[in-house]
Amino acid sequence: MSKPLRKWLLVSMLSVLGSAGAMAAEQSHFENFITRDGAQLKDGNNVFRFAGIHAPELHRIEDDARGVCKADPRGWGQYFKWPTAEEQENWIRAMVQTGAKAQRVYVLSVQQENDVACGRATHILAPETPDGMPRLNEEAMKVYDNMIAQADKQGLRLILPFIDHWWWWGGREQLAAFYHEKPEDFYRTDSKTFKAYLDVIRQVITRTNTVTGRAYFDEKAIMAWETGNELEDTNADFLKQTAAWIRKWAPHQLIVDGTYKKINAFALTDPNIDIVSNHYYTNAGNNHPDQVSKDLQAIGGKKAYLVGEFGLLDHAQLNDIMQSIVHSEVNGAQAIGGFIWGFRGHRHDGGFYWHKEYTGHYSYHLPGFTPEGKANQEMEVVNLVRTASAQLAGLDKAPALPVPDAPRLRETNSPFAINWMGAAVGRDYDVERAASATGPWQVVGKDISDGVNEWNPATMALFRDDYRNLQLGKTYYYRVIAKNESGASAPSNVISVKHTQENKAPTVALTASLTTTQDKGVALKATATDDNLPDRKLALSWSNNGNDKAHLCDSSKAETRAWFSAPGSYALTFTADDGLLRTRKTVNVTVKEAVGKSPADYCTFGGGVLDVSKGKLNVVKASENQLAIGDDGFLGPFASEGDKVTWQVEVPWEGRFALHVTFNGKWGGKKNSFVVNEGAPVEVEFPQTDEKGQQMVVPVTLNAGTNTISFGKFPGDWGYMFIKSIEVTAE
């Protein structure tokens, strides 16, 4: 089809301007832009289809290992940071080497009011004047530049959405706040917010990549621009103006209608829309394989169809959906591809980033790990995606992984904190040590995995050398080799470490003397700290020093209870032993005659099950989601701040107890709190469950006698949880 003269002139002018503005622009590694032919995508003359694990954080990291920012009143409040160039290179290599040809990332983040307090930076900054346009954060966009450059270099096509419907990273609500408008004004084309949205699009597409020297509209790695993430209130006028605006600035790249839960009929007739997308999730009621055919039927071959996200299911269910994406066909039209949610990559200084969803699922790590990823079904999910990628490429099964690249060993000042950035497709590692930089080398750590979930760089290290085999004051040299089923990498770089850490005995603290009566027993509490040498193992024990009238409930715990067969003076000794050195301290206990009835058991306690009908309810009046006990015995949904239930609990002694909670998270995993004796809320992360629910144990500290325990929606809580009963037992 011939282009109108005006559009042809615009394309020519943009190309000239792009070339003139970047005289040193690199040559793209791709030969073609991806194009659309009816319901198909093409790379030149070849049909282009793909499967993958969605990688939202190629350009911005939610650093879950840091916990939550208390200054963020939304309750989740993650910390963020920018990935390093090495991290981006590693993650993209991992995807490509496991079979990925395309990837969708998450949105551009928008500045919000709590960012400063939480030390967060964003891609989109507030305007400098009240009616001005938003600004792009140059630091953030350089990270974005490198992502695009690495995708081009390694052969990965990108789908890039602009603005989010939601506020996790800052989205339409935060954009609207710049102009004192409402979130829904984002979709109104005569609003200031919509005008700002269009200007962000212009700024991004016309940006010159500081790495490649090319304008974004000339980047062949950018397969498609997406109007946004899950823009479920998209209307015809919004889409028409947005798509035409994107096409004006990016004539060579495809455009995705980033709607959610539906196929927009007006998108099928919009000449500027190439791809329509849907996301499959349980809360949308569409997380099943039949949805592929339903959506293909609705599209009728008029546009290409993408399953932009699906997930948070058992691996067998995920495979059913992925195979439907691969094989479903309606009148000759098939899905172009699909992405399972979601992936996190290697950390620069060792281990992996991770994220836990409200369902209890963790992000997946490539190339998949056993046994570290067993609970998350990681190997099964990675393999089903690799199989789908192979099928879409016309193969019967996934090719073998390439031999891993050499890992990158990081500098350290301790032989007990050795870390490396893992190879993109490395499954495990051997650590070698030598007395000189040239060897000979001895294997001192074998088959070490870096795929541990919930990696915490503040407390974890990939390898600790054996203290007993090292000489204090001597310098040692280390290197690491990555392995997978296809072979072993070349050795990493070599680092030198001088051993200067001498083992010190553990430090013990406890109260020197205690007084009790024979009928009460006594709570023992000791604390022990160590330098983690010769290793992290610390054996703890209490002793009655041979006095058979002193009885310990659990002598292997630092916190336990003791009871006494007769009044008198007793010496109880606590020992902390690190394997080479030990520290002992003694508490003197004076036991007087009983003043009350002695319990049958000083060590165990069960208070009995207390269902919600036995508690006192505080119900906040609401027009919907009123707090009430259902026919199933569950109280919920605690939707209003102040909704709570309070029980009175009697316990025989002061100390730590186990609170057994029967709950259901049928509306999804949520954070809610317990309050004990009107103290500070104890936050609990409840996972999603079915309507039958499940039980979890929460540690609580109680006073001897009567205590109050409340559950509800307290400040900062999510609410929308259901609870049936509690039971207090000895911990």
C-alpha positions in Angstrom: 0.0 0.0 0.0 1.4 3.4 -1.0 1.9 5.9 1.8 0.4 9.5 1.6 3.0 12.0 0.5 2.9 13.8 3.8 3.6 10.7 5.8 6.4 9.7 3.4 8.0 13.2 3.9 7.7 12.8 7.7 9.4 9.4 7.6 12.2 10.8 5.5 12.7 13.8 7.7 12.8 11.7 10.9 15.4 9.4 9.3 17.5 12.3 8.2 17.3 14.0 11.6 18.1 10.8 13.4 21.2 10.3 11.2 22.3 13.9 11.5 21.9 13.9 15.2 24.0 10.8 15.7 26.8 10.8 13.2 28.7 8.2 15.3 25.6 5.9 15.5 26.5 2.1 15.6 25.2 -0.3 13.1 22.3 -2.3 14.4 22.9 -6.1 14.8 19.4 -6.6 13.4 18.8 -6.6 9.7 15.1 -5.7 9.9 12.4 -4.0 11.9 9.7 -6.5 13.0 6.7 -5.9 10.8 3.0 -7.0 10.7 1.3 -9.0 8.0 -2.3 -9.4 8.9 -2.3 -11.5 12.1 1.3 -12.4 11.8 4.6 -10.7 12.7 7.5 -11.0 10.3 11.3 -10.7 10.6 12.0 -10.0 6.9 10.1 -12.8 5.2 10.1 -15.1 8.3 7.2 -15.5 10.7 8.2 -14.2 14.1 6.7 -15.9 17.2 8.1 -16.2 20.7 7.7 -17.4 24.3 9.4 -16.3 27.5 9.3 -15.4 31.1 8.3 -11.8 31.6 11.3 -9.6 32.7 9.7 -6.5 34.2 13.0 -5.1 35.7 15.5 -4.9 32.9 15.5 -1.1 33.6 14.5 -0.7 37.3 14.8 -3.1 40.2 12.5 -3.6 43.1 15.0 -4.5 45.8 13.0 -6.8 48.0 16.0 -7.8 50.1 15.9 -4.4 51.7 12.3 -5.0 53.0 9.7 -2.2 52.9 10.1 1.5 53.3 8.1 2.6 56.4 7.7 6.1 55.0 5.5 4.8 52.3 1.9 4.7 53.6 0.7 2.3 50.9 1.9 -0.6 53.0 4.2 -2.3 50.5 6.6 0.5 49.9 9.5 -1.2 48.1 12.9 0.2 47.6 14.2 0.6 44.1 17.5 0.9 42.4 18.9 1.0 38.8 20.6 -2.2 37.5 24.2 -2.0 36.6 25.3 -2.4 32.9 26.8 -5.8 33.8 23.5 -6.9 35.3 21.5 -5.9 32.2 24.0 -7.7 29.9 23.8 -10.8 32.1 20.0 -10.9 32.3 19.5 -10.5 28.5 22.2 -13.1 27.8 20.3 -15.5 30.2 17.1 -15.0 28.3 18.6 -15.3 24.8 20.7 -18.4 25.8 17.6 -20.1 27.1 15.7 -19.5 23.8 14.0 -16.1 24.1 13.6 -14.0 21.0 11.5 -11.2 22.5 10.8 -9.6 25.9 8.3 -7.3 27.4 9.5 -5.0 30.2 7.5 -3.0 32.8 6.5 0.7 32.5 8.3 3.9 32.9 8.1 4.9 36.6 6.4 8.2 37.6 7.5 10.4 40.5 5.3 10.2 43.6 5.2 12.0 46.9 7.0 9.3 49.0 9.9 8.8 46.7 12.2 11.2 48.5 11.6 9.7 51.9 12.3 6.2 50.5 15.3 7.3 48.5 13.6 6.3 45.2 14.4 7.7 41.7 12.0 7.5 38.8 12.0 7.8 35.0 9.4 10.6 34.8 9.8 13.7 36.9 7.3 16.4 37.8 7.2 19.4 35.6 9.3 22.4 36.6 6.3 24.8 36.2 2.7 24.1 37.2 1.4 23.7 33.6 4.7 22.4 32.2 5.4 19.0 30.7 6.9 16.1 32.7 10.7 15.6 32.4 12.7 12.5 31.8 15.3 11.6 34.4 18.6 11.4 32.5 20.2 9.0 34.9 17.2 6.6 34.5 17.1 7.0 30.8 20.8 6.1 30.4 19.9 2.8 32.1 17.1 2.4 29.6 19.5 3.3 26.8 21.8 0.4 27.8 18.9 -2.0 28.0 18.0 -1.3 24.4 21.7 -1.4 23.3 22.2 -4.8 25.0 19.0 -6.2 23.5 20.3 -5.1 20.0 23.7 -6.6 20.6 22.4 -9.9 21.8 19.4 -10.4 19.5 16.4 -9.7 21.8 13.4 -7.7 20.6 11.7 -5.5 23.1 8.1 -4.5 23.8 8.1 -1.2 25.8 5.0 0.1 27.6 4.7 3.7 28.5 2.5 4.4 31.6 0.8 2.2 34.2 -2.8 2.0 35.1 -1.7 1.1 38.6 0.4 3.0 41.1 3.1 0.4 42.0 5.9 2.3 40.2 3.9 5.5 39.8 1.3 5.5 37.0 -1.7 7.5 35.7 -2.6 8.6 39.2 0.8 10.1 39.9 0.9 11.7 36.4 -2.5 13.3 37.1 -1.3 14.5 40.4 1.2 16.8 38.7 -1.8 18.8 37.4 -4.2 18.3 40.4 -6.4 16.1 38.2 -7.9 12.7 39.0 -6.6 9.3 37.9 -9.5 8.9 35.5 -8.6 12.1 33.7 -5.7 10.1 32.2 -8.2 8.6 29.8 -9.9 11.9 29.0 -8.3 13.4 25.8 -9.0 17.0 26.8 -7.2 16.8 30.1 -3.8 18.1 31.1 -2.8 14.6 32.1 -3.5 13.2 28.7 -1.5 16.1 27.1 1.4 15.2 29.5 1.1 11.5 28.6 1.5 12.3 24.9 4.5 14.5 25.6 6.2 11.8 27.5 5.7 9.5 24.5 7.2 12.1 22.2 10.2 12.7 24.5 10.9 9.0 24.8 10.5 8.0 21.1 12.7 10.9 19.9 15.4 10.4 22.5 18.9 9.6 21.1 20.4 6.5 22.8 23.6 7.5 24.5 25.1 4.1 23.9 24.2 3.3 20.3 23.9 6.9 19.0 20.6 6.0 17.4 17.3 7.7 18.0 14.8 5.4 19.7 12.6 5.4 16.6 15.5 4.0 14.7 16.2 1.2 17.2 15.4 -2.2 15.5 15.6 -3.9 18.9 12.4 -2.0 19.8 9.8 -4.3 18.3 6.8 -2.4 19.6 5.6 0.4 21.8 2.7 -0.4 24.1 0.2 2.4 25.1 0.7 1.3 28.7 0.3 -1.5 31.2 -3.2 -2.9 31.8 -5.0 0.3 30.7 -8.3 -1.3 31.3 -10.3 1.9 30.9 -9.0 2.6 27.4 -11.7 4.2 25.2 -11.9 4.7 21.4 -10.8 8.4 21.4 -7.9 7.7 23.8 -6.6 4.9 21.7 -7.1 6.7 18.4 -5.2 9.7 19.5 -2.5 7.8 21.3 -1.8 5.3 18.5 -1.7 8.1 15.9 0.7 10.0 18.0 3.0 7.0 18.5 2.9 6.3 14.8 3.8 9.9 14.0 7.1 9.6 15.9 7.8 5.9 15.4 6.8 5.0 11.8 8.9 1.8 11.7 7.9 0.2 15.0 4.8 -1.6 15.9 2.1 -0.4 18.3 0.3 -2.5 21.0 -3.1 -1.6 22.5 -2.2 -2.2 26.2 -5.7 -3.0 27.4 -6.5 -5.6 30.1 -9.3 -8.2 30.5 -10.9 -7.6 27.1 -10.4 -7.1 23.3 -11.4 -3.6 22.2 -13.5 -3.7 19.1 -12.3 -0.2 18.2 -8.7 -1.4 18.3 -9.4 -3.9 15.5 -10.4 -1.0 13.2 -7.7 1.4 14.2 -5.2 1.6 11.3 -2.3 2.4 13.7 -2.7 -0.6 16.0 -0.7 -3.6 15.1 -1.0 -5.9 18.2 -3.8 -6.4 20.7 -2.8 -7.8 24.1 -4.4 -9.5 27.0 -3.2 -10.6 30.5 -4.4 -13.8 32.1 -4.8 -13.8 35.9 -7.1 -15.6 38.3 -8.6 -12.3 39.6 -9.5 -11.5 36.0 -11.3 -14.8 35.5 -9.4 -15.6 32.4 -6.3 -17.6 33.6 -7.0 -20.7 31.4 -6.0 -22.1 28.0 -9.4 -21.6 26.4 -8.9 -17.8 26.6 -6.4 -17.9 23.7 -9.1 -19.2 21.3 -11.7 -16.8 22.7 -9.5 -13.8 22.0 -8.4 -15.1 18.6 -12.1 -15.5 17.7 -12.8 -11.9 18.9 -9.9 -10.5 16.9 -10.9 -12.4 13.7 -7.4 -12.1 12.2 -7.6 -8.3 11.9 -4.6 -7.8 14.2 -1.7 -9.7 15.8 -2.5 -11.2 19.2 -0.2 -11.2 22.2 -0.6 -12.8 25.7 1.5 -10.1 27.4 1.4 -11.7 30.9 0.0 -14.8 32.6 1.0 -16.8 35.6 0.8 -17.4 39.4 -0.4 -21.0 38.8 0.8 -24.5 39.1 3.4 -25.4 36.4 1.0 -27.9 34.8 -1.7 -25.2 34.4 1.0 -22.8 33.0 2.0 -25.4 30.5 -1.6 -25.9 29.4 -1.8 -22.2 28.7 1.6 -22.0 27.0 0.8 -24.9 24.7 -2.5 -23.2 23.8 -0.5 -20.1 22.8 1.7 -22.3 20.7 -0.9 -24.4 19.0 -4.3 -22.7 19.1 -5.5 -21.5 15.7 -8.7 -19.7 14.6 -9.3 -19.4 10.9 -5.5 -19.5 10.3 -4.6 -16.9 13.0 -2.4 -17.8 16.0 -1.0 -15.9 18.9 2.3 -14.3 18.2 3.6 -15.3 21.7 3.2 -15.1 25.4 5.1 -14.4 28.6 4.8 -16.1 32.0 5.1 -13.7 35.0 7.9 -13.2 36.1 11.8 -13.2 36.0 14.5 -11.8 38.2 18.2 -11.9 37.4 21.7 -12.2 38.9 22.8 -9.6 41.4 26.0 -7.7 40.4 27.8 -8.9 43.6 26.4 -12.4 43.9 23.1 -14.2 44.3 19.8 -13.3 42.6 17.2 -10.6 42.9 13.8 -12.0 43.9 10.2 -11.1 44.4 7.4 -12.9 46.3 3.9 -12.5 44.9 0.8 -12.3 47.0 0.0 -15.9 46.0 3.3 -17.2 47.5 4.9 -17.7 44.1 8.5 -16.4 43.7 10.1 -14.9 40.6 11.9 -17.4 38.4 15.6 -17.6 38.0 17.4 -18.7 34.8 18.4 -21.3 33.9 16.4 -22.9 36.7 17.7 -24.4 39.9 17.2 -27.7 41.8 16.7 -28.1 44.7 16.6 -24.3 45.5 13.7 -23.7 43.1 11.8 -26.9 43.9 9.1 -25.3 46.0 8.6 -22.7 43.3 8.5 -25.4 40.5 11.3 -23.4 38.9 12.8 -26.1 36.7 9.4 -27.1 35.4 8.4 -23.6 34.5 11.7 -22.8 32.8 11.7 -26.0 30.9 8.1 -25.6 29.7 9.0 -22.1 28.4 12.2 -23.4 26.7 10.1 -26.2 25.1 7.6 -23.6 23.8 10.3 -21.4 22.4 11.7 -24.4 20.5 8.3 -25.4 19.2 7.7 -21.9 17.9 11.1 -22.2 16.1 10.0 -25.4 14.4 12.0 -27.7 16.7 10.9 -30.8 18.6 12.6 -30.0 21.8 14.7 -27.3 23.4 18.4 -27.3 22.3 21.0 -28.0 25.0 22.2 -24.9 26.9 25.4 -23.4 25.7 28.5 -23.9 27.9 28.4 -21.1 30.5 30.6 -18.0 30.2 33.1 -17.4 33.0 31.6 -15.9 36.1 32.9 -12.6 37.5 34.5 -12.9 40.9 34.2 -9.8 43.1 36.9 -8.3 45.2 36.7 -9.1 49.0 38.8 -8.6 52.1 37.7 -11.9 53.6 38.1 -15.5 52.6 34.8 -16.1 54.4 32.8 -13.7 52.1 33.6 -14.7 48.5 31.0 -13.8 45.9 30.7 -13.7 42.2 28.2 -12.6 39.5 26.9 -15.9 38.1 27.3 -16.9 34.5 24.0 -16.3 32.6 23.3 -20.1 32.2 25.5 -21.4 35.0 23.8 -24.0 37.3 26.6 -24.5 39.8 30.2 -23.5 40.5 33.5 -24.8 41.7 35.8 -22.6 43.8 39.5 -23.1 43.5 42.3 -21.8 45.8 46.0 -21.4 45.3 49.0 -20.0 47.1 50.0 -17.9 44.1 48.1 -16.2 41.3 49.3 -18.8 38.8 48.4 -21.9 40.8 48.6 -24.8 41.3 44.8 -24.8 42.0 43.0 -26.8 44.5 39.2 -27.3 44.5 37.9 -26.0 47.9 34.3 -25.6 47.1 32.3 -27.9 44.8 28.9 -27.7 43.1 27.9 -24.5 44.8 24.6 -23.0 43.6 23.9 -19.2 43.5 20.1 -19.9 43.0 19.0 -19.6 46.6 15.8 -17.7 46.9 15.3 -14.7 49.2 19.0 -13.9 48.8 20.2 -11.2 51.3 23.5 -9.7 50.4 23.9 -8.2 53.9 24.0 -11.6 55.6 24.8 -14.1 52.9 27.9 -15.2 50.9 28.2 -17.7 48.1 31.3 -19.3 49.5 33.1 -19.3 52.9 36.6 -21.0 52.9 37.4 -23.4 55.8 39.0 -21.5 58.6 40.7 -24.6 59.9 42.6 -24.9 56.6 43.9 -21.3 56.4 47.0 -19.8 58.0 46.5 -16.4 59.7 48.4 -13.6 57.9 48.8 -15.5 54.6 47.5 -14.3 51.2 45.4 -16.7 49.2 44.2 -16.6 45.6 40.8 -17.7 44.3 39.0 -18.3 41.0 35.6 -19.8 40.1 34.4 -22.0 37.3 30.7 -22.2 36.2 29.1 -25.4 35.1 25.9 -26.8 33.5 24.9 -30.0 31.8 26.8 -28.9 28.6 30.2 -28.4 30.3 32.4 -26.0 32.3 33.3 -22.4 31.7 36.8 -21.0 31.5 38.0 -19.8 35.0 36.9 -16.5 36.3 39.2 -13.6 37.0 41.6 -14.3 40.0 41.4 -12.3 43.3 43.8 -12.2 46.2 42.7 -12.2 49.8 44.9 -11.9 52.9 43.6 -13.9 55.9 43.6 -11.5 58.9 40.5 -12.6 60.8 41.3 -14.5 64.0 38.5 -16.5 65.6 37.1 -15.1 68.8 35.0 -16.8 71.4 31.3 -16.2 71.3 29.8 -13.4 73.4 27.1 -14.4 75.9 24.7 -12.1 77.8 22.1 -13.2 80.4 20.6 -11.9 83.7 23.0 -12.9 86.6 20.2 -13.8 89.1 16.5 -14.6 89.1 14.0 -15.3 91.8 10.8 -17.4 91.5 8.6 -19.7 93.4 8.3 -23.4 93.1 4.8 -23.3 91.5 5.8 -20.9 88.7 9.1 -22.0 87.3 11.3 -19.5 85.5 11.8 -18.2 82.0 15.4 -18.4 80.9 16.7 -16.0 78.2 20.3 -15.8 77.0 21.7 -14.2 73.8 24.8 -15.3 72.0 26.7 -13.5 69.2 29.6 -14.7 67.3 32.1 -13.6 64.5 30.8 -16.5 62.4 34.2 -18.3 62.6 35.2 -21.0 62.1 31.7 -21.2 60.4 28.2 -19.9 61.0 27.3 -22.9 63.3 26.9 -22.0 67.0 25.9 -24.8 69.4 23.8 -23.5 72.3 22.9 -25.4 75.5 21.7 -25.0 79.1 23.0 -27.2 81.9 21.7 -27.8 85.5 25.2 -28.6 86.6 24.2 -32.0 87.8 21.4 -30.9 90.1 18.6 -33.3 89.4 16.0 -31.0 91.2 16.4 -28.4 88.3 14.6 -29.4 85.1 15.0 -27.7 81.7 12.2 -27.7 79.2 14.5 -27.5 76.1 18.2 -27.3 77.0 19.2 -26.6 73.3 17.4 -23.3 73.1 18.6 -19.9 74.2 15.1 -19.1 75.4 13.4 -21.8 77.4 11.9 -22.5 80.8 13.1 -24.3 83.9 11.2 -25.7 86.9 12.3 -27.0 90.3 11.4 -30.0 92.4 12.2 -28.2 95.7 12.9 -24.7 97.0 16.6 -23.7 97.1 19.4 -22.0 95.2 20.3 -23.3 91.8 23.1 -22.5 89.3 22.1 -22.9 85.6 24.8 -22.5 83.0 24.4 -21.4 79.4 27.1 -22.3 76.8 27.8 -21.1 73.3 30.3 -23.2 71.4 31.6 -22.2 67.9 33.4 -25.5 67.4 36.8 -24.2 68.4 36.1 -21.8 71.3 33.3 -21.7 73.8 31.8 -19.2 76.4 29.9 -20.1 79.5 27.8 -17.9 81.8 25.7 -18.9 84.8 22.5 -17.5 86.2 21.8 -18.1 89.9 18.1 -18.9 90.6 16.6 -18.5 94.0 13.5 -20.7 94.3 11.1 -20.0 97.2 8.2 -22.2 98.4 5.1 -22.4 96.3 2.5 -19.7 96.9 -0.1 -21.3 94.6 -1.1 -24.5 93.0 1.6 -26.0 90.9 0.8 -26.7 87.2 0.7 -30.2 85.9 3.1 -29.3 83.2 5.7 -26.4 83.4 6.8 -26.8 79.8 3.7 -27.2 77.6 0.5 -25.2 77.4 -2.5 -25.2 75.2 -5.2 -22.6 75.7 -7.8 -24.2 73.4 -9.3 -23.0 70.2 -11.0 -19.6 70.3 -13.3 -19.0 67.3 -14.4 -15.5 66.2 -17.7 -15.9 68.0 -15.8 -15.9 71.3 -14.1 -12.6 70.5 -15.4 -9.0 70.9 -16.1 -7.4 67.5 -15.5 -3.8 66.6 -17.4 -3.2 63.4 -17.0 0.0 61.4 -20.2 0.8 59.6 -19.7 0.6 55.8 -21.9 0.7 52.7 -20.1 -2.4 51.3 -17.8 -5.1 52.6 -19.3 -4.9 56.1 -17.4 -7.0 58.7 -19.4 -10.1 59.5 -19.2 -13.8 60.3 -20.0 -15.9 57.3 -21.8 -19.2 57.2 -18.4 -20.9 57.0 -17.4 -19.4 60.3 -14.9 -17.0 58.9 -15.0 -13.3 60.0 -14.1 -10.7 57.3 -13.3 -8.9 55.2 -11.8 -6.3 57.5 -12.2 -3.7 54.7 -12.5 -0.6 56.9 -9.7 0.7 59.2 -10.9 0.0 62.7 -12.5 -3.3 62.0 -11.2 -5.8 64.5 -11.9 -8.8 66.8 -10.4 -9.1 70.3 -10.0 -12.2 72.4 -9.0 -12.6 76.1 -6.4 -15.3 76.6 -5.1 -16.7 79.9 -1.6 -18.1 80.1 0.3 -19.5 83.1 3.6 -17.7 82.7 5.2 -14.7 81.1 7.2 -15.3 77.8 7.0 -16.3 74.2 4.0 -18.3 72.9 2.9 -19.6 69.5 -0.4 -18.1 68.2 -2.0 -20.5 65.8 -4.2 -18.6 63.3 -6.8 -20.2 61.1 -7.5 -17.8 58.2 -8.3 -17.7 54.5 -7.0 -15.3 51.9 -9.6 -16.1 49.2 -9.3 -12.5 48.0 -5.6 -12.7 47.6 -2.6 -12.5 49.9 -2.6 -9.4 52.1 -0.7 -7.8 55.0 -2.7 -7.5 58.3 -1.8 -7.1 61.9 -2.3 -8.5 65.4 -2.1 -6.3 68.5 -1.2 -7.9 71.8 -2.1 -6.1 75.0 -2.6 -2.8 73.0 1.0 -2.7 72.0 2.4 -2.0 68.5 0.8 -3.9 65.6 2.6 -7.1 64.7 2.5 -7.2 60.9 1.8 -10.6 59.2 2.0 -11.4 55.5 -0.9 -13.7 54.8 -0.7 -15.7 51.5 -3.6 -16.3 49.1 -5.6 -19.5 49.9 -8.8 -21.2 48.8 -12.0 -20.7 50.8 -11.2 -23.6 53.1 -8.2 -21.6 54.3 -5.1 -22.8 56.2 -3.3 -22.2 59.5 -0.1 -20.3 60.2 1.8 -19.7 63.4 2.7 -16.2 64.7 5.2 -15.8 67.6 3.8 -13.5 70.4 5.1 -12.5 73.8 2.4 -12.6 76.6 2.1 -11.7 80.3 1.3 -14.3 83.0 -2.4 -14.1 83.5 -4.9 -12.3 81.2 -3.9 -10.9 77.8 -5.8 -9.3 75.0 -5.1 -10.3 71.3 -6.7 -8.3 68.5 -6.8 -9.0 64.8 -8.0 -6.3 62.3 -7.2 -3.6 59.9 -4.8 -1.3 61.6 -3.1 1.8 59.9 -1.0 0.6 57.0 -2.8 -2.8 56.7 -4.4 -4.0 53.5 -7.5 -5.6 55.0 -9.6 -8.0 53.0 -8.6 -11.0 55.0 -10.8 -13.6 56.7 -10.1 -15.2 60.1 -11.8 -18.2 61.8 -10.0 -18.8 65.1 -6.9 -18.6 67.2 -5.2 -20.9 69.7 -2.3 -20.1 72.0 0.3 -22.8 72.9 3.7 -22.9 74.4 6.2 -22.0 71.7 
